[in-house]
C-alpha cells in the first residue's frame, strides 16, 4: 500500500512540536522518569568500565564505544539537571513571544538562565553519541572482516 502525498501534507501541517526534553505531569511522573535517567546513567558507567577489559574489542571500535558511552553519560546528566531545574525546583519559567522564547529564572540569576539555555541543547551531546555508536559498529564490522 502506497501512502498518498496528501496524507503526508496533512500530517506535516497538523503536527505539534515534539521537544527532546519534555515535562511530565504530577510528581510521580517526574520522579519515576528521573530514576529512569539515573538508572540509565549508572548502566552506561558500568558499560564504559566493562569495555576496559574486553579482549574481543580492540583498537578503534573499543575507543568509539567508550566515547559513545561517555557522551550518553553527559547527556543523562544534562537531562536530569534540566528536569530538576524545570520541574522539581521550578527555578526556570519559559514564555513565548511569537518565535522567540524568553527564559526567566525565579531569582533573576543570569547563570541559571544561561545554564538552562545551553542545557536544553541536549542534541549537542546526543548526536555525537550516535555518531560514535555508528563508527564503533562500522569499525567492528571492518575488524571482523580482517580477521
C-alpha positions in Angstrom: 0.0 0.0 0.0 1.4 3.3 -1.1 1.0 6.4 1.1 -0.6 9.3 -0.7 1.3 12.7 -0.7 -1.8 14.4 0.7 -1.6 12.2 3.8 2.0 13.3 4.3 1.0 17.0 3.9 -1.9 16.6 6.4 0.4 15.1 9.0 3.0 17.8 8.4 0.6 20.7 8.9 -1.4 19.2 11.8 1.6 18.1 13.8 2.7 19.7 17.0 6.3 20.2 18.2 7.9 17.1 19.9 10.5 18.5 22.3 13.5 16.4 23.3 13.2 17.4 27.0 9.6 17.2 27.9 7.7 18.0 31.0 5.8 15.3 33.0 2.6 15.7 34.8 2.5 15.3 38.6 5.3 14.5 41.0 5.1 10.7 40.4 5.8 11.0 36.7 8.9 13.1 37.0 10.3 11.1 39.9 10.0 7.8 38.0 11.4 9.5 34.9 14.4 10.9 36.8 15.0 7.4 38.3 15.0 6.0 34.8 17.6 8.5 33.7 19.7 7.8 36.8 19.5 4.0 36.2 20.5 4.6 32.5 23.4 6.7 33.6 24.7 4.1 36.0 24.2 1.4 33.4 26.3 3.5 31.0 29.0 3.9 33.6 29.1 0.1 34.1 29.2 -0.3 30.3 32.2 2.1 29.9 34.0 0.3 32.8 33.2 -3.1 31.4 34.7 -2.2 28.0 38.2 -1.7 29.6 38.9 -5.4 29.9 37.2 -6.9 26.9 39.7 -8.7 24.7 37.3 -9.2 21.8 37.0 -5.4 21.2 40.3 -3.8 20.2 41.5 -0.6 18.6 39.2 2.0 17.3 36.0 0.0 18.0 36.6 -0.1 21.7 37.5 3.6 21.8 34.4 4.6 19.8 32.1 2.6 22.1 33.7 4.2 25.1 33.3 7.7 23.7 29.7 6.8 22.8 29.1 5.8 26.5 30.7 9.0 27.8 28.6 11.2 25.6 25.4 9.5 26.7 26.5 9.8 30.4 26.9 13.5 29.8 23.5 13.6 28.1 21.8 11.9 31.0 23.5 14.3 33.5 22.3 17.2 31.4 18.7 15.9 31.1 18.5 15.1 34.8 19.7 18.7 35.6 17.2 20.3 33.1 14.3 18.3 34.6 15.4 19.3 38.1 15.6 23.0 37.2 12.4 23.0 35.2 10.0 20.7 37.0 11.3 19.9 40.5 12.8 23.2 41.7 10.7 25.3 39.3 13.6 27.8 39.1 13.0 28.5 35.4 10.0 29.9 33.6 9.9 29.9 29.8 7.5 32.2 27.9 7.0 32.6 24.2 6.6 35.8 22.2 6.0 34.7 18.6 9.0 32.7 17.6 11.2 33.9 20.5 11.4 32.0 23.7 12.2 34.1 26.8 13.8 32.4 29.8 13.3 33.8 33.3 14.8 32.4 36.4 13.0 32.7 39.8 15.8 34.7 41.4 16.8 36.6 38.2 20.1 34.7 38.1 21.8 35.1 34.7 23.8 32.0 35.4 20.8 29.8 35.8 19.2 31.3 32.6 22.4 30.6 30.6 22.7 27.1 32.1 19.1 26.3 31.2 19.5 27.7 27.7 22.6 25.7 26.9 21.3 22.6 28.8 18.3 22.5 26.5 20.6 21.9 23.6 20.9 18.3 24.5 21.2 17.3 20.9 24.8 18.6 21.1 25.6 15.6 23.3 23.1 13.0 21.8 24.0 13.4 18.1 27.8 12.9 18.6 27.0 9.9 20.8 25.1 8.3 18.0 27.9 9.1 15.5 30.4 7.3 17.8 28.0 4.4 18.1 27.8 4.1 14.3 31.5 4.5 14.0 32.1 1.7 16.6 29.7 -0.7 14.8 31.2 0.1 11.4 34.8 -0.5 12.7 33.7 -3.6 14.5 32.4 -5.0 11.1 35.7 -4.0 9.4 37.8 -5.7 12.1 35.6 -8.8 11.8 36.2 -8.9 8.0 40.0 -8.5 8.5 40.0 -11.4 10.9 
